[in-house]
Amino acid sequence: MAALPLATAEVCDANSHLISNGELRALQPIFQIYGRRQVFAGPIVTLKVFEDNVLVREFLEEKGQGRVLVVDGGGSLRCAILGGNPVQQAQNNGWAGIVVNGCIRDVDEINGCDIGVRALNSHPMKANKKGTGEKHVPVTIAGTRVCDGEWLYADTDGILVSRTELIV
């Protein structure tokens, strides 16, 4: 079940104790905003790949159930690991959002989808298709450790990760 979208600035203001004890973390502001859904939230599923999008596509073919896929693409700016077709599929399968520590392509198509997408930038070259990577592992992106099962909250101010679902 997807969380209610919360304003990240208000969450930070109201939860300084969670910030100080590390239960609530903000990702460094390095991501571009894509997709029609600028505000999204949900439980996190993690994936670690490098210049390979096979596992990304496999995840997004599953029912999303309001989850957010967090992909550590190693910060590569050499190719895109997410494109328009998988994002369209993610939208249709009920994913709330996708955060990519790497590049995407087919930006116009992605911007037409009702899903939240964050990525470092866009790149026209496609990724490899070897199927290598790790699922459901802790990843470190934008200066923050992110674990499977935590909660992500994103809006135009930034991205927060919480150990537990935040209540309004």
C-alpha positions as CSV (number, residue, x, y, z in Angstrom):
1,M,0.0,0.0,0.0
2,A,1.4,3.4,-1.0
3,A,2.0,6.0,1.7
4,L,0.3,9.3,1.6
5,P,2.5,11.9,-0.1
6,L,4.0,14.1,2.5
7,A,5.8,17.5,2.0
8,T,9.4,16.6,2.6
9,A,10.2,20.1,4.1
10,E,7.4,19.7,6.6
11,V,8.5,16.1,7.4
12,C,12.0,17.4,8.2
13,D,10.7,20.3,10.3
14,A,8.4,18.0,12.3
15,N,10.9,15.1,12.8
16,S,14.2,16.5,13.9
17,H,14.5,13.7,16.4
18,L,14.3,11.1,13.6
19,I,16.9,13.0,11.6
20,S,19.3,13.2,14.6
21,N,19.1,9.5,15.3
22,G,19.5,8.5,11.6
23,E,16.0,7.0,11.1
24,L,15.2,9.8,8.6
25,R,17.7,10.7,6.0
26,A,17.7,13.1,3.0
27,L,19.4,12.2,-0.2
28,Q,21.9,14.7,-1.6
29,P,20.1,17.0,-4.2
30,I,21.7,15.4,-7.3
31,F,18.6,14.1,-9.1
32,Q,16.6,15.5,-12.0
33,I,12.8,15.2,-11.8
34,Y,11.1,13.3,-14.6
35,G,7.6,11.8,-15.0
36,R,4.2,13.5,-14.4
37,R,4.1,12.5,-10.7
38,Q,6.3,15.0,-8.9
39,V,5.2,13.8,-5.5
40,F,5.4,10.1,-4.7
41,A,6.1,7.8,-1.8
42,G,6.2,4.1,-0.9
43,P,8.1,1.2,0.4
44,I,11.5,0.7,-1.2
45,V,12.8,-2.2,-3.3
46,T,16.5,-2.0,-4.0
47,L,18.6,-3.1,-7.0
48,K,22.3,-2.7,-7.7
49,V,23.4,-2.8,-11.4
50,F,26.1,-1.3,-13.5
51,E,25.4,-0.2,-17.1
52,D,23.0,-3.2,-17.4
53,N,19.2,-2.9,-17.4
54,V,17.9,-6.5,-17.5
55,L,17.1,-6.7,-13.8
56,V,15.5,-3.2,-13.9
57,R,13.1,-4.4,-16.6
58,E,12.4,-7.6,-14.7
59,F,11.4,-5.7,-11.5
60,L,9.2,-3.3,-13.4
61,E,7.3,-6.2,-15.0
62,E,6.2,-7.2,-11.5
63,K,3.2,-5.7,-9.8
64,G,4.4,-2.5,-8.1
65,Q,1.8,-2.3,-5.3
66,G,2.8,1.3,-4.7
67,R,6.4,0.5,-4.2
68,V,9.4,2.6,-5.2
69,L,12.3,1.0,-7.1
70,V,15.7,2.4,-6.0
71,V,18.4,1.5,-8.5
72,D,22.0,2.0,-7.7
73,G,23.5,2.3,-11.2
74,G,26.9,3.2,-9.8
75,G,26.4,6.8,-10.8
76,S,27.4,5.9,-14.4
77,L,26.9,8.7,-16.9
78,R,28.0,6.5,-19.9
79,C,24.6,5.0,-20.8
80,A,20.9,4.9,-19.8
81,I,19.7,2.0,-17.6
82,L,16.1,3.0,-17.8
83,G,14.0,4.0,-20.8
84,G,10.4,4.8,-21.8
85,N,9.0,1.2,-22.3
86,P,9.9,0.0,-18.8
87,V,8.6,3.2,-17.2
88,Q,5.3,2.8,-19.1
89,Q,5.2,-0.8,-17.8
90,A,6.0,0.4,-14.3
91,Q,3.1,2.9,-14.5
92,N,0.7,0.2,-15.7
93,N,1.9,-2.2,-13.0
94,G,1.3,0.3,-10.1
95,W,4.8,1.4,-9.1
96,A,4.8,4.7,-7.3
97,G,8.2,5.8,-8.5
98,I,11.7,4.9,-9.6
99,V,15.0,6.5,-8.4
100,V,18.0,5.8,-10.6
101,N,21.6,6.6,-9.5
102,G,22.4,6.7,-13.2
103,C,20.9,7.9,-16.5
104,I,17.6,7.4,-18.3
105,R,16.6,7.9,-21.9
106,D,13.3,8.5,-23.8
107,V,12.7,11.5,-21.6
108,D,9.7,12.8,-23.5
109,E,8.0,9.5,-23.2
110,I,8.9,9.2,-19.5
111,N,7.6,12.7,-18.9
112,G,4.2,11.6,-20.3
113,C,3.9,8.8,-17.7
114,D,2.0,9.1,-14.5
115,I,4.8,8.0,-12.3
116,G,7.6,9.6,-10.4
117,V,11.1,9.2,-11.8
118,R,14.4,10.7,-10.5
119,A,17.7,10.2,-12.2
120,L,21.1,11.9,-12.5
121,N,20.6,12.8,-16.1
122,S,19.6,11.6,-19.5
123,H,21.8,9.8,-22.1
124,P,20.9,8.5,-25.5
125,M,23.0,5.3,-25.4
126,K,21.3,2.1,-24.2
127,A,22.6,-0.2,-21.5
128,N,24.1,-3.7,-21.8
129,K,21.9,-6.7,-21.4
130,K,23.9,-9.2,-19.5
131,G,21.5,-9.6,-16.5
132,T,24.1,-9.0,-13.8
133,G,23.4,-7.2,-10.6
134,E,22.1,-7.7,-7.0
135,K,18.5,-7.6,-5.8
136,H,17.2,-6.5,-2.4
137,V,20.7,-5.4,-1.1
138,P,21.6,-2.2,0.8
139,V,22.8,0.5,-1.6
140,T,24.5,3.8,-1.0
141,I,23.3,6.6,-3.3
142,A,23.5,10.4,-3.0
143,G,25.5,10.0,0.2
144,T,22.8,7.8,1.9
145,R,22.5,4.1,2.7
146,V,19.1,2.8,1.5
147,C,17.7,-0.6,2.4
148,D,15.0,-2.8,1.0
149,G,11.8,-2.3,3.0
150,E,12.5,1.3,4.1
151,W,10.2,4.1,2.9
152,L,10.9,6.8,0.3
153,Y,9.2,10.2,0.1
154,A,9.9,12.5,-2.8
155,D,8.7,15.9,-3.9
156,T,10.1,18.9,-5.7
157,D,12.2,19.8,-2.6
158,G,14.0,16.5,-2.4
159,I,14.0,12.8,-1.4
160,L,13.7,11.4,2.1
161,V,14.3,7.9,3.2
162,S,12.8,6.6,6.5
163,R,13.3,3.4,8.3
164,T,9.6,3.2,8.9
165,E,6.4,4.6,7.3
166,L,5.8,8.1,8.4
167,I,2.3,9.0,9.7
168,V,0.8,12.4,8.9
